[in-house]
Amino acid sequence: MKIIICLFLLICVASAKTPMIGDQVRVLMSNGSYSGEVESFEFGLLCLNCTEYHDVKENNYINGLYSPNGWPVCLGVNQIVSISWS
């Protein structure tokens, strides 16, 4: 029984998805969210060509920035709350 549980845990951990270059992602951080295409993912940084940013302020006020061409942003992976793919 212990072997089955260990195998199940290994399979679940192995199926975790990591961002790949070219993926369209939305990254949620404590100060807001960034959307864009992954440029690189190394040295503890996730770098995006960011096309959309939403900053959450006090009283749920949301300030957004948009750019069809995007701008370069590198985010520290230890500050990322979640990543979703578009």
SELUM-919373 format. One line per 8 residues: their letters; for each residue x, y, z of N, C-alpha, C, CB. Coordinates in steps of 0.001 Angstrom, whole numbers. Atoms other than C-alpha are relative to their C-alpha. Glycine has a CB too. Example, Ala and Ser with C-alpha at 12.3 -4.5 7.8 and 13.67 -1.06 7.14 Angstrom:
<recs>
as	890 -1190 0 12300 -4500 7800 900 1200 0 -992 27 1246; -820 -1190 -60 13670 -1060 7140 -770 1090 730 414 462 -1415
</recs>
This chain:
<recs>
mkiiiclf	823 -1195 0 0 0 0 875 1270 0 -940 -8 1218; -892 -1163 -63 2854 2395 837 640 263 -1356 1088 -209 1065; -600 -158 1324 4391 1760 -2576 -968 682 -958 427 -1361 -562; 1010 -610 880 1151 2692 -4341 -140 1488 301 -1369 -708 164; 114 -1414 -377 883 5947 -2389 1226 772 -475 -167 147 1533; -1229 -667 458 4517 6820 -3148 -5 191 -1510 1237 -807 417; 76 -125 1460 4012 6120 -6861 -1006 1066 -409 -377 -1342 -635; 1010 -1013 298 861 8249 -6906 551 1397 220 -1245 -215 860
llicvasa	-580 -1311 -283 2696 11168 -5281 1061 380 -1027 601 17 1398; -1016 -283 1013 5590 10892 -7729 -630 368 -1335 920 -1201 -175; 679 -301 1264 3220 10893 -10714 -614 1394 54 -1089 -1057 -302; 628 -1324 -125 1350 13965 -9418 1045 1110 -49 -803 93 1308; -1055 -1012 1 4560 15917 -8803 624 103 -1382 1076 -330 1051; -621 -5 1325 5996 14924 -12183 -882 660 -1046 323 -1415 -429; 894 -576 993 2911 16212 -13996 -180 1509 172 -1342 -682 67; 98 -1447 -183 3292 19774 -12656 563 702 -1231 752 453 1283
ktpmigdq	-403 -705 1220 3537 22188 -15564 871 1198 355 -1240 455 -808; -843 -1181 -150 6299 24771 -15815 -93 827 -1277 1480 -396 304; 88 -848 1183 6269 27760 -18175 1125 -303 -988 40 1472 404; -972 210 1074 8018 27223 -21497 61 1267 -847 -378 -1247 -878; -153 -1172 870 9355 29890 -23864 -1079 -36 -1076 1423 40 -647; 1068 -113 986 6519 31087 -26094 -1399 -194 575 222 -992 -1086; 1310 174 -636 3687 30204 -23652 -623 1357 312 127 -840 1293; 754 -1172 -428 1003 32834 -23072 -487 -272 1418 -1201 311 -976
vrvlmsng	329 240 -1400 595 33156 -19300 -526 1259 679 1219 -518 742; 387 -1077 -919 -1017 35263 -16588 642 -364 1335 -1598 164 121; -737 239 -1244 1158 35583 -13470 -613 871 1088 1533 306 -171; 576 -717 -1134 -516 36527 -10191 1071 157 1067 -1248 -742 567; -947 -306 -1069 1677 38232 -7618 -748 760 1087 1222 829 -534; 689 -669 -1104 869 39902 -4309 -389 1439 -345 880 -10 1240; 279 -1399 344 915 43378 -5919 -816 171 -1279 1290 746 -141; 774 -105 1234 -1019 42578 -9115 206 -1205 -890 370 1259 -749
sysgeves	-160 1110 937 -1041 40401 -12215 599 500 -1315 -1356 -696 -255; -675 -287 1264 1019 40323 -15408 -442 -1038 -1024 1559 -4 171; 335 930 1078 -3 38776 -18742 948 241 -1158 -1482 162 -453; -874 -140 1148 2222 38066 -21708 618 -1319 -413 1079 994 293; -685 1171 540 4488 35672 -23566 1315 -218 738 250 160 -1517; -1225 335 -715 7286 33867 -21723 1192 153 -943 -68 -1443 573; -1240 -210 757 10688 35037 -23009 1113 -913 507 444 1469 93; -997 897 -586 12891 33085 -20586 -434 -376 1409 1410 661 17
fefgllcl	312 503 -1341 12695 31104 -17353 1257 -658 542 -1213 -1011 -20; -1266 521 -521 16073 30730 -15644 518 912 1101 1051 -133 -1129; -655 -744 -1078 18177 31874 -12672 -1003 605 986 868 1101 -586; 992 -490 -949 15064 32292 -10508 -846 1144 -513 673 424 1236; 787 -1074 599 13468 34773 -12925 -885 -540 -1120 920 1108 -536; 914 269 1106 10448 34438 -15180 -137 1306 -768 -1408 -539 503; 16 -1230 799 10806 37010 -17971 -1084 -86 -1055 1373 251 -661; 1132 -68 925 7793 38048 -20047 132 1191 -932 -1319 79 770
ncteyhdv	321 -1161 822 6993 40275 -22971 -1421 349 431 128 -290 -1596; 1267 -281 -675 4192 41783 -20881 -887 903 -847 255 646 1364; 958 -795 770 1120 43043 -22734 -1112 578 877 -608 -848 -1104; 1071 -463 -884 -1153 43618 -19725 457 -103 1450 -1300 -822 -223; -329 -9 -1421 -654 44568 -16080 -1162 601 767 1309 789 270; 1048 -523 -886 -3234 45052 -13336 570 121 1403 -1269 -920 -8; -500 -290 -1339 -2245 46653 -10042 -1188 141 933 879 1289 14; 1102 -71 -956 -4570 46100 -7083 413 900 1154 -394 -1417 515
kennying	-280 -969 -1068 -4632 49033 -4674 -981 -212 1156 -95 1464 -537; 937 51 -1117 -6479 49640 -1418 -1424 168 -502 333 1081 1041; 1437 -70 324 -10286 49349 -1505 -313 -632 -1350 -472 1453 4; 220 758 1231 -10033 46954 -4490 35 854 -1267 -1315 -704 80; -164 -823 1194 -9165 49778 -6915 1002 -679 -922 468 1444 366; -876 677 963 -7648 48269 -10059 466 991 -1049 -724 -1194 -668; -606 -852 1006 -5270 50199 -12278 631 -911 -1042 1055 979 627; -529 891 1019 -4432 48589 -15615 851 714 -1038 -1124 -706 -679
lyspngwp	-827 -476 1096 -1748 49063 -18253 -88 -1011 -1142 1480 209 458; 103 872 1165 -2081 47660 -21786 951 491 -1087 -1458 -51 -527; -842 -349 1134 300 47576 -24729 -17 -1160 -984 1456 332 454; 34 1097 968 -189 45551 -27924 1389 -540 -339 -684 459 -1267; -1368 437 293 3607 45420 -28485 689 -592 1224 817 1164 -531; -560 514 -1234 4401 44659 -24858 1257 725 445 293 -1443 -154; -1222 -541 -559 7329 45596 -22656 655 -1108 834 -284 1287 862; -686 1077 -719 9999 43420 -20983 -160 124 1513 1478 -8 -359
vclgvnqi	145 71 -1449 9370 42349 -17376 609 -1310 479 -1497 113 428; -526 1215 -626 11321 39877 -15226 -504 -48 1436 1572 -40 -49; 610 177 -1309 9636 38511 -12094 754 -1074 774 -1496 -369 -134; -639 1002 -844 11276 36675 -9198 -969 -1134 295 501 630 1306; 909 1143 -165 9821 33169 -8960 -451 -172 1448 674 -1280 -479; 429 138 -1390 9700 33329 -5146 -1127 964 362 1175 222 925; 1086 -953 -232 7185 36215 -5399 -1283 -382 -737 434 1388 -424; 1154 399 814 4794 34398 -7791 -978 -793 859 448 -838 -1234
vsisws	1045 704 -731 1489 33321 -6222 -553 -1131 -864 -1130 974 421; 500 1048 902 133 31433 -9258 260 393 -1450 -1516 -248 227; -164 -193 1448 545 30998 -13012 -1133 -724 -684 1393 -519 -511; 1036 663 811 -2285 30296 -15448 334 218 -1470 -1439 552 337; -280 -48 1437 -1997 29572 -19143 -1232 484 -739 441 -1385 -530; 1118 -522 795 -4126 31429 -21709 -140 -776 -1273 187 1482 -313
</recs>
